[in-house]
Amino acid sequence: MNDRELLRYSRHILLEEFGIEAQQKLANSRALVIGAGGLGSSALLYLASAGVADITVVDGDLVDLTNLQRQIIHDESSVGINKALSAAASMRAINADIRITPVTERLSAEAIFNHVAITDVVLDCTDNFATRHAINRACVHHHTPLVSGAAIRFDGQITSFDFRLGTSACYHCLFPDDATAEEERCAVMGVFAPLVGIIGAMQAAEALRLLTNVGNPLTHRLQMLDARNMTWQIVKFKRDQECKVCSEEKLIFKAQQHKEKSYETI
């Protein structure tokens, strides 16, 4: 790291558990953030300011006046502009030394799969189950850590899935895509503005810890916030042995490992 970088990230480097080694890991890391709305706003700003070297931000929507109540990465001049482009501009204003790639379209499952293949951590900042499950399947397949956040009305939740570990549960274990679930959108239900900032900032914290191996991420723990009373609840969970996503991938992963060991033996 050069002198300017040492100064810029000095408050990280001063942390005994963090130091130059962890900061250097961020300088060599790639993050994929899908969604530049309420959750993505604070997550993206903190990833950029923390020095994650390569950040791809995906969002196909345009900034609307109603977004400005909570989506702090955008401002009044951004109304009518694609959210990924608007977010990228704000991130560059904070840190011009990192690489930011805006993707201005809604991704197909195949496109999500391809983007996940070349990143080190994924932040799911979306607001619909179909996309969340597509992201989860891609992360399970590529063994890429996933940070999942959600917020509606006064209720927020966050957890992480570290698919580098052979025992990790997945999003489908918690919320099966064949379960009866009603989509709840901010446009219909409303959302308390600071709530998305709290959850989004926690998503950034989870991503930084997963990238640097500092501390203990929220794997196997779902942390829920009631912002009416500012109370937290933690629910522990484990991998569903019958999960049609991660259990099948687990078997494939084991088979690949066995095959590689067979080749090594030969």
N, C-alpha and C positions, 0 to 999 in steps of 0.2 A: 504494500500500500504506500502511496506517496504521502507527502506531508499534508497536502490539502485534505485527503481522505482521512488521515489520522485525526485531523482537527475536526472535520465534519462529523465523524462518527465517534468522537472522543467519549461521549456519555455512555455509549454502548461498551466501548473498550475499557472504561473504568470499572465496569461490572466484573467482579471476580469470576462469576460463573460464565461470563460471555467472552470478553477479551478480544484480542486481535484475531484469534483462530476462528471464532464464530462469525465475526464480521467478514472475514475472508471467505467463509463458506457462502454468505449471502452474495458476495461479489462474484461468485461462481455459480449462482443458482438461477433457475427459471421458474416463474410462477404463471399459472393460467387462471384468470379470474373471469368467470362466466356470469355476467350481469353487472351493469354499472348503474344500478338504481340505489335504493336506500342502503342495503347491506354493502354493496360494492363500493359506494362512495367513501366511507371511512376505511374500509379494508384496503382499497387501492392507494389512498393517500398515505397510509402508514407503511405499506409495502414499499412505496416509492421513497418516502423519507428515510426509511430504515436502510436503504441501499441494496435491495434485491436487484440484481444486475439486469435481468431480462424479464419483462412483464408483458404478457398478452392479455388484453382486455376485450371481451366479446359482448356486444349488445347490438341488436338490430333496430331498437326503438329510437324515437326522436325525443328530445327533452320537451316536456310540457310544463306549462305554468304550475299545474298542480303538483309537479314533482319537487318544486323548490322548497316546499315545507319541510322536507327531510333529506333530500338528495344533495348533500352539501358540496359535492365535487363539481356541481353545475351552478351557474348563476343566471341572472336575467338575460345576459347577452347570449346564453346558450340555447334559449328557447327556439325550437325548430331545427336544431342541429342534432345529428346522430349522437347518441350517448357515449359510444366508444370514442368517437373523435373529441367530444367535449371533455371526457375524462382524461384522455391522453394529453390534452393541452394543459389541464390543471396539474397533472403529474409532472410534466416537463417543466412547468413553472417552479415546482418544488425541487426537482432534481434533474438537471440537464445531463448528468453523467451516465444515466442508465438508459437502457434500450426499451422503448415502449412500442408495442405493436397493436394498433386498434383493428379489430375485426368488426365490420359494420353490417353484419347479417346474422340472421338466426341460423344456427348450425344444425345440420342434419345429424342423426346418430353416427353416421360414417365420418362426418367432419369432426365431431367431438372426439371420436375414437382416434383420429389422426393427430389432433392437437394434443391430446393427453399423452400420446406416445413419445413426445419430445419435450415434456416438461417434468419438473421435479416435485411440484405440489400443485394441487387444484383447489380452488376456492369456489364452492357452489353458492352463488349469491342470486339464484334465480327464484321464481315465484310460482312454478308449476311442477306437478309431479312427473309428468312425462319427461321433461328435460332432466330433472333430478335423477330419475332412474337411468336415463341414457348416460349421464355423467358417471354414475356409480358403476355401471357395467364396464365402461371404458377403463375406469381407475382400477377395478378388480382385475381386469385382464392384463393391464400393464404393470400392476403392482405399484401404483402411484398413490401416495398419500392424498386423502381427500378431507377437506374441512367443510362441513355442512352447517349453514345457519338459516334461520327462518324467523320472521317477525310479522305479527298481525295484531291489530287492536293494541292491547297492552301486554301481549304475551310473546316472549321470545325464547328461542332455544338454539343450542349449539352443541356439536360433537365433532369428533375427528375419527377417521378410519385410516389406520396405517397398514396398508396392504403390503408393505415390505415385511411384515410379520406374518407368519403362517397361521396365526390364531385369530387374526382380526375379523370381527364381524363386518357387515357392509350395510349400506343404507336400506337395502331390501330386507335385511333381517329385522330392522325396526319398523319399516313401513312398506309392507309387500305391495307390489303394483297391482295385484289382483284383489286387494282389499277394497271395500267400499269406502271411498273418501271423497269429501266434498271440497272442491277447490275454493279457497278463501283468498280473495284478492283485496289489496289495499283500496282499489277504486270502489269497491262495494262495501267493505267492512270498516275501512279507516285504519289508521295506524298512528300511534303516539310517536312524534318526531324523534326524540332522543333515543328511543328504543332501538331503531335500526342502526344508529350510530354506535350504541353499546355493543350490540351483537356483531356488527361489522368489524369494529376494532378488536374484539375478541377473536374473530376469524383471522385477522392479520397476526395477532399474537400466537395463535395456534400454528399458523403457517411458518412463522419465524422459528418457533421452537422445533417444529418438525424438520426444517431445513438445517438447523444448527445442532440438533440433539441436545438442546439446553432444557432442563426441567422435564416435567412429565405432562405430555399433551392429554387431551380429554378422550383418549381411546377407551372404549368400553364404558364411557360415562356420558349420559345425556344431561346437560345442564340447562335448566329452564328458569326463566326470569318472569316474575309477575311485577311489571313496572307500575302497577297501581300502588302497591305497597312496598316495592323494592325488596322483594324477598326471593331467595334462590332455592331451588330444589334440584337435587341430583338423583338421577335414576341410573343404576348400573344395569348393563345388559351384556350379553355374550352372543357369539355367533350361533345362528340357527343351523343345526346340523342338516336340516332338510331344505335349507335355502336354495332356491333354484338358480341363484346367481353365483354366490361365493362358494357353495359346496361343490358345484360342478367345476368351477375354476380351480378349486383346491385340488381336486382329483387330477385335473390336467397338469397343474403345477408339479404335483408329486410324480406324475408319470414322466415329465420332462426331466426332473432331477434324477430319477432312476435311470433314464436313458443316458444322461450325461455321465453318471457314475459308471455305467456299463462301458462307455467309450473310454473312460479313464483307465478302467481295469484292463481293457484290451491294449 
